[in-house]
């Protein structure tokens, strides 16, 4: 059966933070596997590359292409929910925000979620999205099966027991193994979370890290650079619904963040204000104890209120203290280095996924954010004088082989599944060559 697929020309793609963009020659929004096969056939005939995009939340140019772009937004159904096994099978394009609501109707939930749910299932796992919780892995560890459409048009079922190697590669696929058509998640019974945030100091948290990790299932903390200020955040399952914290909501949304955005905008012209702003912001929103109870996904998700440059570093958990103290010293010794906004520190359990930053080791993630003001950065989109001296996304294949023990295995699976490099782009070529 010949299905006519039509691609649009003239579409400009930009990632969510508007830090990267591209103008694909043709932009497709397929509604069926047959249509995707047609697109791949056309790409093969014309020697074009293909990139798949979901919510576009990656802080890199991993989804950019000038050839063919496939947006999976129309392939977004929840296909099956098995209440007995607590499993859900979904199409790759489903947004987690929709899945959360759907699972909730069946009394189920995902055990862990990142901060944002306007992201597609296939993309979330492809980029190794994570949250926090030393008993919880990165989000792809919740995936127990998936189906992959390869460059040749073949559909592979993958799980712990079928195509196991491809499964461990595809659970964090970087969009370069094929097109993820469906994902099966292991869920849990739906639950409420009790969130408590309270002030502390960097010294206290680093000295008593073990205790904090034992005290709370989803523990993380925010450190406000240029100070000792820390906000500790505990999130734990609870069986009672409780106060919704309207006061906190008002400060957060109506006042706190608009004020902060304005101040950060000013600070891009007067960098010396950042220390002051960080202290003021901590005092305004984080200096008293705040509690909140809500359904799990409403606590896990929070608004990323402004466009930002993000860097997220995973380090072995035992290096947490050393790394943070090093970062603190670097900021103190180099007045030109500025960190806006708190550094978020999270903890994640080790796993067996080949390209996982937590491969066979428990890890600490340090998330460094730079507020991105209008367009006050130079035209190359790179922020000036910042922590971004530690430029991300500049690693090459040699670096990856050192960092990821299973990297060569991943490469050999990628080369088998996509011998002509149909699913590569400029970003991925730096990774694989």
C-alpha positions in Angstrom: 0.0 0.0 0.0 1.5 3.4 -1.0 0.8 6.0 1.6 1.4 9.6 0.3 3.4 11.5 2.9 3.8 15.2 2.6 6.6 17.1 4.3 6.4 20.8 4.9 9.2 23.1 3.7 10.1 26.4 5.4 9.6 25.2 9.0 12.1 26.6 11.5 12.8 24.3 14.5 14.1 25.8 17.8 14.8 24.0 21.0 12.8 25.1 24.0 15.5 27.5 25.4 16.0 28.9 21.9 19.7 28.3 22.2 19.8 26.1 19.0 17.7 25.9 15.9 17.7 24.5 12.3 15.7 24.8 9.1 14.9 21.2 7.9 14.3 20.8 4.2 11.2 18.9 4.9 9.2 18.6 8.2 6.9 15.7 8.8 4.2 14.9 11.3 3.4 11.3 10.6 0.3 9.5 12.1 1.3 5.9 11.4 4.2 3.5 11.2 3.5 3.1 7.4 4.0 6.9 7.0 7.3 6.8 8.9 8.5 3.9 6.6 7.6 6.0 3.6 9.6 8.9 5.0 12.6 6.7 5.6 12.3 5.3 2.0 12.3 8.8 0.6 15.3 9.7 2.7 17.2 6.6 1.5 16.4 7.4 -2.1 17.5 11.0 -1.8 20.5 10.4 0.4 19.0 12.5 3.2 19.4 12.3 7.0 16.5 12.1 9.4 16.1 13.5 12.9 13.2 12.8 15.2 12.0 15.5 17.6 9.5 15.5 20.5 9.1 18.4 23.0 12.5 20.0 22.0 13.6 20.4 25.5 17.3 19.3 25.0 19.7 22.0 25.9 21.9 21.0 22.9 21.6 20.8 19.2 21.0 17.0 19.3 17.7 17.2 17.4 18.8 19.7 14.7 19.0 18.9 11.0 18.9 20.6 7.6 17.5 17.4 6.0 14.3 15.7 7.1 12.7 16.2 10.5 10.0 14.0 12.0 7.9 15.4 14.7 6.2 12.6 16.7 3.4 14.7 18.2 0.6 12.9 16.3 1.8 9.5 17.5 0.9 10.1 21.1 -1.5 7.5 22.2 -1.5 5.4 25.4 -1.8 2.0 23.8 -2.3 -0.3 26.8 -2.4 -0.1 30.6 -2.0 -3.4 32.6 -3.2 -2.7 36.1 -2.2 -6.1 37.4 1.5 -5.7 36.3 1.3 -1.9 36.7 2.7 -1.4 33.2 1.8 1.0 30.5 2.7 0.9 26.8 2.7 4.2 24.9 3.6 5.6 21.5 6.9 7.4 21.4 5.4 10.8 20.9 3.2 10.9 24.0 3.9 13.8 26.3 4.6 12.7 29.9 2.1 15.4 31.0 -0.7 13.5 29.2 0.6 10.1 30.4 0.6 11.3 34.1 -3.1 12.1 33.9 -4.0 8.9 32.0 -2.1 6.7 34.5 -3.8 8.5 37.4 -7.2 7.4 36.0 -6.0 3.8 36.5 -4.6 4.5 39.9 -1.0 4.3 38.6 2.0 6.7 38.4 5.6 6.8 37.3 7.9 6.3 40.3 10.1 9.3 39.3 9.8 12.2 36.8 12.0 15.1 35.8 11.1 18.8 36.4 9.3 19.1 33.0 6.5 16.9 31.6 6.1 18.7 28.2 8.4 16.1 26.8 7.8 13.0 24.7 8.4 9.5 26.1 10.9 8.5 23.4 12.9 11.8 23.9 12.9 11.5 27.7 14.6 8.2 27.6 16.8 9.0 24.6 18.5 11.8 26.4 18.9 10.1 29.8 16.6 12.5 31.7 16.8 12.1 35.5 15.5 13.4 38.7 16.8 12.6 42.2 16.6 9.7 44.7 19.4 7.4 45.6 16.9 4.4 45.4 15.8 5.6 41.9 17.7 5.4 38.6 17.5 7.8 35.7 14.1 7.8 34.0 15.1 5.2 31.3 15.5 2.6 34.1 11.7 2.6 34.3 11.5 1.3 30.7 11.0 -2.5 30.5 10.4 -2.8 26.7 10.4 -0.8 23.6 10.0 -1.2 19.8 12.5 0.4 17.4 12.0 1.1 13.7 15.5 0.8 12.1 16.9 2.6 9.1 16.1 -0.5 6.9 12.4 -0.3 7.9 12.5 -3.4 10.2 10.7 -3.2 13.5 12.6 -4.7 16.5 11.0 -5.7 19.8 13.5 -5.0 22.6 13.5 -5.9 26.3 15.5 -7.6 29.0 14.8 -11.0 27.3 14.6 -10.1 23.5 17.3 -8.2 21.7 18.9 -7.5 25.0 22.0 -5.7 23.7 19.9 -3.4 21.6 17.6 -2.9 24.6 20.5 -1.7 26.8 21.6 0.6 24.0 18.1 1.9 23.1 17.1 2.8 26.6 19.4 5.8 26.1 19.5 6.1 22.4 20.5 9.7 21.6 18.2 9.4 18.6 20.8 7.6 16.6 19.7 3.9 16.6 16.4 4.3 14.8 12.9 5.6 15.6 11.4 4.6 19.0 7.7 3.7 18.1 6.5 2.4 21.5 7.8 2.4 25.1 6.6 0.2 28.0 7.0 1.7 31.4 7.0 -0.1 34.7 4.8 2.0 36.9 3.8 2.0 40.6 0.5 2.7 42.5 -0.3 6.4 42.4 0.9 8.3 45.4 1.0 11.7 47.1 4.3 13.4 47.9 5.0 15.5 51.0 7.6 18.1 50.1 9.5 20.0 52.8 12.1 22.7 52.0 14.3 24.2 54.7 17.4 26.4 54.9 20.8 25.0 55.7 24.5 25.7 54.9 26.7 24.1 52.3 29.1 22.8 55.1 26.3 21.1 57.0 24.8 19.4 53.9 28.2 18.1 52.7 29.3 16.9 56.1 26.0 15.1 56.7 25.3 13.9 53.2 24.8 10.2 54.2 22.1 11.2 56.8 20.2 13.3 54.3 20.3 10.5 51.7 18.8 8.1 54.3 16.3 10.6 55.6 14.4 11.3 52.4 13.6 9.2 49.4 13.8 12.1 46.9 16.4 14.3 48.5 18.2 17.1 46.7 19.5 20.5 47.6 20.0 23.9 46.0 23.2 25.8 46.7 23.2 29.6 46.1 26.7 30.4 44.6 28.7 33.3 46.2 27.3 32.2 49.6 27.0 29.4 52.1 23.2 29.3 51.6 21.5 26.0 50.8 17.9 25.0 50.5 17.4 21.3 51.4 14.4 19.7 49.7 12.9 16.4 51.0 10.1 14.7 49.0 8.5 11.6 50.5 5.4 9.5 49.7 2.6 10.2 52.2 -0.9 8.8 52.5 -2.7 12.1 53.3 -3.7 14.9 51.1 -2.8 18.2 52.8 -2.5 22.0 52.4 -1.8 23.3 49.0 0.3 26.3 50.1 -1.3 29.2 48.4 1.0 31.8 50.1 4.0 30.0 48.6 2.3 30.0 45.2 1.7 33.7 45.3 5.3 34.5 46.1 6.6 32.0 43.6 4.6 33.0 40.6 3.3 36.5 41.1 6.2 38.1 42.7 9.3 36.1 43.3 10.1 34.9 39.8 9.2 38.0 37.8 11.3 40.0 40.2 14.1 37.6 39.9 13.9 37.6 36.2 14.1 41.4 36.1 17.1 41.4 38.5 18.9 38.8 36.5 18.3 40.7 33.4 19.9 43.8 35.0 22.8 41.6 36.3 23.8 40.7 32.7 24.9 44.3 32.4 26.2 44.6 36.0 27.7 41.2 36.9 28.7 42.3 40.4 25.0 42.4 41.4 24.7 38.6 41.1 26.1 37.8 44.6 23.6 40.3 46.0 20.7 38.9 43.9 21.4 35.3 44.9 21.4 36.3 48.6 18.2 38.4 48.2 16.5 35.6 46.3 17.4 33.0 48.9 16.0 35.3 51.7 12.8 35.9 49.8 11.9 32.4 48.8 14.0 29.9 50.7 14.9 31.2 54.1 11.9 29.8 55.9 10.6 26.2 56.1 7.9 25.5 53.4 5.7 22.4 53.1 3.4 21.2 50.4 1.5 18.0 49.7 0.2 17.1 46.2 -0.2 14.2 43.8 3.3 12.9 42.9 3.6 14.4 39.4 2.6 17.9 40.6 5.5 17.9 43.1 8.1 16.4 40.7 7.2 19.0 38.0 8.0 22.6 38.4 7.9 25.4 36.0 11.2 26.4 34.3 10.2 30.0 34.3 12.9 31.4 32.0 14.9 30.5 29.0 18.3 29.3 30.2 21.7 27.7 29.4 22.0 24.5 31.4 24.9 22.3 32.2 24.3 19.1 34.1 27.4 17.1 35.3 27.2 13.6 36.7 30.1 12.6 39.0 30.7 9.5 41.2 28.7 10.1 44.4 31.7 9.9 46.6 33.2 12.9 44.9 30.2 15.2 45.7 31.9 17.2 48.5 35.2 17.6 46.7 33.5 18.8 43.5 31.2 21.3 45.1 34.0 22.8 47.2 36.1 23.0 44.1 33.3 24.9 42.3 32.9 27.2 45.2 36.6 28.0 45.3 36.7 28.6 41.5 33.9 31.1 41.9 35.6 32.8 44.8 39.0 33.0 43.1 37.6 34.2 39.8 35.4 37.3 40.2 34.6 37.2 36.4 32.9 33.8 36.8 29.3 34.2 37.6 26.7 31.6 38.4 23.1 32.8 38.4 20.5 30.9 40.2 21.1 28.1 42.5 23.2 25.1 41.6 20.9 22.1 41.9 22.4 18.9 43.4 20.7 15.6 42.9 21.5 11.9 43.6 20.8 8.9 41.3 21.2 5.1 41.6 23.6 3.2 39.4 22.2 1.2 36.4 23.2 -1.1 33.5 22.3 1.2 30.6 25.3 1.5 28.3 25.3 5.3 27.8 23.9 6.2 31.2 26.0 8.7 33.2 25.2 6.3 36.1 26.4 3.2 34.4 27.4 0.8 37.2 27.9 3.6 39.7 25.7 5.8 42.0 26.1 9.4 40.9 25.7 12.9 42.0 24.4 15.4 39.4 25.3 19.1 39.6 23.1 21.3 37.5 24.5 24.7 36.7 22.1 27.2 35.2 22.8 30.5 33.5 19.8 32.8 33.0 19.5 33.7 29.3 18.4 37.4 28.9 16.6 38.4 25.8 19.5 38.5 23.4 22.2 40.2 25.4 24.7 37.4 24.6 27.0 37.7 21.6 25.6 36.5 18.3 27.1 33.0 18.6 24.6 32.4 21.4 27.3 31.6 23.9 27.1 33.4 27.3 30.1 35.6 28.2 32.4 35.3 31.3 30.7 32.4 33.1 31.0 29.0 34.4 30.7 28.0 30.8 34.4 28.1 30.7 33.6 24.5 31.5 32.0 24.3 28.0 29.6 21.4 27.7 29.1 19.3 24.6 32.7 19.6 23.5 33.7 16.0 24.2 34.9 13.7 21.4 34.8 10.0 21.0 38.0 9.5 22.9 36.6 11.3 25.9 33.4 9.2 25.8 35.4 6.0 25.7 37.1 7.0 28.9 33.8 8.1 30.6 31.5 5.4 29.4 32.9 1.8 29.7 30.2 0.4 27.3 30.7 3.1 24.7 32.4 0.8 22.1 29.5 -1.7 22.5 27.0 1.1 21.8 29.0 2.2 18.8 29.0 -1.3 17.3 25.2 -1.6 17.8 24.7 1.8 16.2 26.8 0.8 13.2 24.9 -2.4 12.7 21.5 -0.7 13.0 22.4 2.4 10.9 25.3 1.6 8.7 24.8 4.6 6.4 24.4 7.1 9.3 20.8 8.1 8.4 20.1 9.2 12.0 23.3 11.2 12.5 23.7 14.9 12.5 26.6 17.4 13.3 26.2 17.0 17.0 26.3 13.2 16.9 29.2 13.1 14.5 31.3 14.8 17.1 30.3 12.0 19.5 30.9 9.0 17.2 33.9 10.1 15.1 
